[in-house]
Amino acid sequence: MNKTIYILLLLISNLLAGAQQFPVSIHINQTIAPPLFWNDYGNTTQTPFQVSVTLNDLATEPIEVNLYLQLIGAGLTLQSTLGSEPILLFPGETHFLTEEEVASIFNLPIQVRGTHANKFNLTGMLPDGIHRLTLQAFEMHTKRPVSGIKNQVFSVYRQAPPQLLQPAKRSTISAEEQDYIIFSWLPKHQLQISQPAYEFQLFELPEGIAYSDYLITNRIPMHREETTQSELSIDPVAIGLIPGKTYAFRIQLTDPLQQHEGIYLNNGYSEINEFTYGTPCLPPTGLKVMETGSDYAKMEWDQLTFEEFTLHFTPFGGTESYSST
């Protein structure tokens, strides 16, 4: 037992002795959700991190250090090729970087590597996933490291489009029992957008053609409408819905102020729901003349589930048509 404890203590002692001690320590604190676009990190009003640097060695002289940055994760590596502006550190004191100083670190020239490098160079957008930000301090004159590598793990994801609620997919909506159709959806984005807006798009699906995303993305909506709410009441007669026809709709989350372009999955478009409006108004069959007179005619046809019929007729040899309901 004593021998085991001695071996463990010896191993711990060797590990501590082998660990390199640096005179400077770095602290990173995340204050807000990190943005998707790299340029936003260098914006003094949007940088998501607070950084402080401490010279812990009380017996040393004041030193000037440069901070170097690296970001690793999700198929992308960014490495600053130059250090930050010199930071003067005094023994036992902590230097809290200003927002301008923090932003300047993210504005340093960077080397870009990884499978997402080309896309990053084109869009400036970090790929979805978990990333690791690292900072390390180097003595300005000798370029030797005077701190360990400080890591800050964070994640970024594009915002989800709305989730459609009603009408439900492949549902049938009565054309007789309601004056308005309620379209509703659930906002799924987590980013605080100052003025979120939605565009409702409605399509008529041609008969005999199955619903598909290809069909929708290559057609012009028969009706579109913008709203800031997550629900719309639409008069089906006013927009020309025809009983028995099949329609599809989708919602696009938009940003009128254009502050967050490119951050929405599927360009902000929801899934597509299709529904059938009422039942088709089919003509009656089995029309028969049962009885005629000098000023009347009695006709019959196969019974249908409609409450009202309109008969159109033209006298033999005439041109003027008449109707009776």
C-alpha positions in Angstrom: 0.0 0.0 0.0 2.7 2.5 1.0 4.8 1.5 -2.0 1.8 2.2 -4.3 1.3 5.6 -2.8 5.0 6.4 -3.1 4.9 5.5 -6.9 1.8 7.6 -7.5 3.4 10.6 -5.7 6.6 10.1 -7.7 4.7 10.1 -11.0 2.8 13.2 -10.0 6.0 14.9 -9.0 7.7 14.0 -12.3 4.7 15.3 -14.2 4.7 18.6 -12.4 8.4 19.0 -12.8 8.1 18.3 -16.5 5.3 20.7 -17.1 6.6 24.0 -18.4 5.8 27.0 -16.3 5.0 30.3 -18.1 5.1 33.7 -16.5 2.0 34.9 -18.4 -1.5 33.6 -18.3 -4.5 34.4 -20.6 -8.1 34.4 -19.7 -11.0 34.3 -22.3 -14.6 34.9 -21.5 -17.5 34.5 -23.9 -20.1 37.2 -23.5 -22.5 36.8 -26.4 -23.3 34.1 -28.9 -20.5 34.1 -31.5 -21.5 35.3 -35.0 -21.3 33.2 -38.1 -19.3 35.7 -40.1 -15.6 36.2 -39.4 -15.7 39.9 -40.1 -18.1 40.3 -37.2 -15.5 39.2 -34.7 -13.4 42.2 -35.6 -16.4 44.5 -35.1 -16.0 46.3 -31.7 -19.8 46.2 -31.2 -20.2 42.5 -31.9 -17.0 40.8 -30.7 -18.2 37.9 -28.5 -15.1 37.6 -26.2 -13.4 39.4 -23.4 -9.7 38.8 -23.0 -7.3 39.5 -20.2 -3.6 38.9 -19.8 -1.7 38.6 -16.5 2.1 38.7 -15.7 2.2 36.3 -12.8 5.9 36.4 -12.1 6.5 39.0 -9.4 10.3 38.8 -9.7 10.5 39.7 -13.4 10.8 43.0 -15.3 7.8 44.4 -17.2 7.5 42.8 -20.6 5.8 43.5 -23.9 3.9 40.6 -25.5 2.1 40.0 -28.8 -1.0 37.7 -28.9 -1.3 35.2 -31.7 -4.7 33.7 -32.7 -5.7 30.3 -34.1 -9.2 28.9 -34.8 -9.6 25.1 -35.3 -12.7 23.1 -36.1 -15.4 21.9 -38.5 -13.0 21.5 -41.4 -11.4 24.9 -41.1 -8.2 26.3 -39.5 -7.4 30.0 -39.3 -3.9 31.1 -38.1 -2.8 34.6 -37.6 0.4 35.3 -39.5 1.2 38.4 -37.4 0.9 39.1 -33.7 -1.3 41.7 -32.1 -0.2 45.2 -31.2 2.3 45.0 -28.2 0.7 44.7 -24.8 2.8 46.0 -21.8 2.5 43.8 -18.8 3.7 44.7 -15.2 4.5 42.0 -12.6 1.4 40.9 -10.7 -1.0 43.0 -12.8 -3.7 42.0 -15.2 -4.3 43.9 -18.4 -7.9 43.8 -19.6 -8.1 44.2 -23.3 -10.5 46.9 -24.6 -13.1 46.0 -27.2 -10.9 47.7 -29.8 -7.9 45.6 -28.8 -9.9 42.4 -28.9 -11.4 43.3 -32.2 -7.9 44.1 -33.6 -6.8 40.5 -32.9 -9.5 39.2 -35.2 -8.5 41.7 -37.8 -5.0 40.3 -38.1 -3.9 38.7 -41.4 -4.8 35.0 -41.3 -3.7 31.9 -43.1 -6.7 29.7 -44.1 -6.6 25.9 -44.4 -9.0 23.0 -44.4 -11.8 21.4 -46.4 -14.0 24.5 -46.0 -11.2 26.9 -46.9 -12.5 27.8 -50.4 -16.1 28.4 -49.1 -14.7 30.5 -46.2 -12.7 32.6 -48.6 -15.8 33.2 -50.7 -18.4 33.9 -48.0 -16.4 34.7 -44.9 -18.7 32.4 -43.0 -17.6 29.9 -40.4 -19.0 26.4 -41.1 -21.7 25.0 -38.7 -20.2 23.1 -35.8 -17.9 23.3 -32.8 -14.8 25.5 -33.0 -11.8 26.1 -30.7 -10.3 29.5 -30.4 -6.7 29.6 -29.1 -4.6 32.6 -28.0 -0.9 32.5 -27.0 1.4 35.3 -25.9 4.9 35.7 -27.3 7.6 38.1 -26.0 7.8 40.9 -28.5 11.6 41.0 -29.0 12.7 37.4 -28.6 9.5 35.9 -30.1 9.6 33.1 -27.5 6.3 31.9 -26.0 5.7 33.4 -22.5 2.2 31.8 -22.0 0.6 28.5 -22.5 -2.1 28.0 -25.2 -5.5 29.2 -23.9 -8.5 27.5 -25.5 -12.1 28.7 -25.8 -14.6 26.3 -27.3 -17.7 27.6 -28.9 -20.2 26.6 -31.6 -22.0 28.4 -34.4 -25.0 27.2 -36.4 -27.1 28.7 -39.1 -30.6 29.6 -38.0 -33.5 27.1 -38.7 -36.4 28.2 -40.9 -40.0 28.1 -39.6 -41.8 24.9 -38.9 -45.2 24.6 -40.6 -48.2 23.8 -38.3 -51.4 24.2 -40.4 -52.8 23.2 -42.7 -51.2 19.8 -42.1 -49.4 18.1 -45.0 -51.7 16.3 -47.4 -54.8 17.5 -45.5 -58.2 18.4 -47.0 -59.8 21.7 -46.1 -63.6 22.1 -46.4 -64.7 24.7 -48.9 -68.2 25.1 -47.3 -67.6 25.3 -43.6 -65.2 28.2 -43.3 -64.7 31.7 -44.8 -61.0 31.9 -44.1 -58.1 29.4 -44.1 -55.7 29.7 -41.2 -52.0 29.3 -42.1 -49.7 29.1 -39.1 -46.0 28.2 -38.4 -43.6 28.0 -35.5 -40.5 30.3 -35.5 -37.4 28.1 -34.9 -34.6 30.7 -35.2 -32.7 31.4 -32.0 -30.9 34.6 -33.0 -32.5 37.8 -31.7 -33.6 39.5 -35.0 -34.7 43.1 -34.5 -37.4 42.9 -37.1 -38.1 39.4 -38.3 -40.5 39.0 -41.2 -42.0 36.1 -43.1 -43.1 35.7 -46.7 -46.0 33.4 -47.3 -46.0 31.7 -50.8 -48.9 29.7 -52.2 -48.8 27.6 -55.3 -51.4 25.7 -57.4 -50.3 22.2 -58.2 -51.1 21.1 -61.8 -53.4 18.0 -62.0 -51.6 14.8 -62.5 -48.3 16.0 -61.4 -47.0 14.8 -58.0 -45.9 17.2 -55.4 -42.1 17.9 -55.4 -39.7 20.5 -54.3 -38.6 20.8 -58.0 -42.1 21.8 -59.0 -42.3 24.5 -56.3 -38.9 26.0 -56.9 -39.6 26.4 -60.6 -43.0 28.1 -60.4 -44.2 31.6 -59.6 -46.5 31.7 -56.5 -50.2 32.4 -57.3 -50.3 34.4 -54.1 -47.6 35.8 -51.8 -47.9 38.0 -48.7 -45.5 39.4 -46.1 -46.2 39.5 -42.3 -44.3 39.9 -39.1 -46.7 37.4 -37.3 -46.6 33.6 -37.3 -50.1 33.2 -38.6 -52.2 34.4 -41.6 -55.9 34.3 -42.3 -56.6 34.2 -46.0 -60.0 34.4 -47.9 -59.8 31.4 -50.3 -62.4 33.0 -52.7 -60.5 36.3 -52.8 -57.3 34.6 -54.0 -59.0 32.3 -56.4 -58.9 28.9 -54.8 -60.9 26.3 -56.7 -62.6 23.4 -54.9 -61.0 20.1 -55.6 -57.6 21.6 -56.5 -54.4 20.8 -54.7 -52.2 23.6 -53.4 -48.8 23.9 -51.7 -47.4 26.6 -49.4 -44.2 27.5 -47.7 -42.8 30.3 -45.5 -39.5 32.1 -45.9 -37.9 33.8 -42.9 -36.5 37.1 -44.1 -34.5 40.0 -42.6 -35.8 43.4 -43.9 -32.8 45.2 -42.4 -30.4 42.7 -44.1 -28.3 42.4 -41.0 -28.2 38.6 -41.0 -28.1 37.6 -44.7 -26.8 34.1 -45.4 -27.3 32.8 -41.8 -30.5 30.9 -42.5 -30.6 27.2 -43.4 -32.2 26.6 -46.8 -32.1 30.3 -47.4 -34.8 30.7 -44.7 -37.4 28.5 -46.5 -39.5 26.2 -44.6 -40.5 22.7 -45.8 -43.5 22.6 -48.2 -47.0 21.4 -47.2 -49.6 20.5 -49.7 -53.3 20.4 -49.1 -56.6 19.9 -51.1 -59.2 22.7 -51.0 -62.7 21.2 -50.8 -64.0 18.5 -53.2 -64.3 18.9 -56.9 -67.6 20.1 -58.3 -68.4 17.3 -60.8 -71.2 17.6 -63.3 -74.3 15.3 -62.7 -74.7 12.2 -64.7 -77.7 10.3 -66.0 -79.6 13.4 -67.2 -83.0 12.4 -68.5 -86.1 14.2 -69.7 -89.0 12.6 -67.8 -92.0 14.8 -68.9 -92.7 17.8 -71.2 -95.5 20.1 -71.7 -96.3 23.3 -73.6 -94.6 25.4 -71.0 -92.6 23.1 -68.9 -90.2 20.2 -68.8 -89.4 17.8 -66.0 -85.9 16.4 -65.8 -84.0 14.0 -63.5 -80.4 13.1 -62.9 -78.3 10.9 -60.6 -78.4 12.1 -57.0 -75.3 14.0 -55.9 -74.3 15.4 -52.5 -74.8 19.0 -53.6 -77.6 21.2 -52.3 -78.1 23.3 -55.4 -78.1 22.8 -59.1 -78.4 25.2 -62.0 -79.9 23.9 -65.3 -78.9 25.7 -68.5 -81.0 25.1 -71.6 -81.5 26.5 -75.1 -84.7 26.1 -77.1 -84.4 23.9 -80.2 -83.4 26.0 -83.1 -82.9 29.1 -80.9 -79.8 31.0 -79.9 -80.8 32.4 -76.5 -79.9 30.4 -73.4 -81.9 30.2 -70.2 -81.1 28.9 -66.7 -83.0 27.7 -63.7 -81.8 27.0 -60.2 
